[in-house]
Amino acid sequence: MNVGFIGCGRIAHFHADVLKELDANILAVSARDNTPNLIPFAEKYCIENRYTNWETMVEKESLDVLWVMASWDKMDSLLIPLIKTRIPL
């Protein structure tokens, strides 16, 4: 299962640990531009495909599922566009 992560804050690490334990492949990660979390998160979980735009990640990667770890204040604006991708959330 190829997972695309959206968001890489503190809680994302707990979810990534569980997915790795279940042998899921975190294929790509996206986070908002200028976040200090993206590179350390990607390095910790050996994720080579890194994006500052989730739409670009979805367009370029072959993802089976999107794991959304965005902040609550961003979730309302993300929900409908994410559903429209037809990738399970």
Secondary structure, DSSP 8 states (H G I E B T S, - for coil): -EEEEE--SHHHHHHHHHHHHTT-EEEEEE--TT-SSHHHHHHHTT--EEES-HHHHHHHS--SEEEE---HHHHHHHHHHHHHTT---
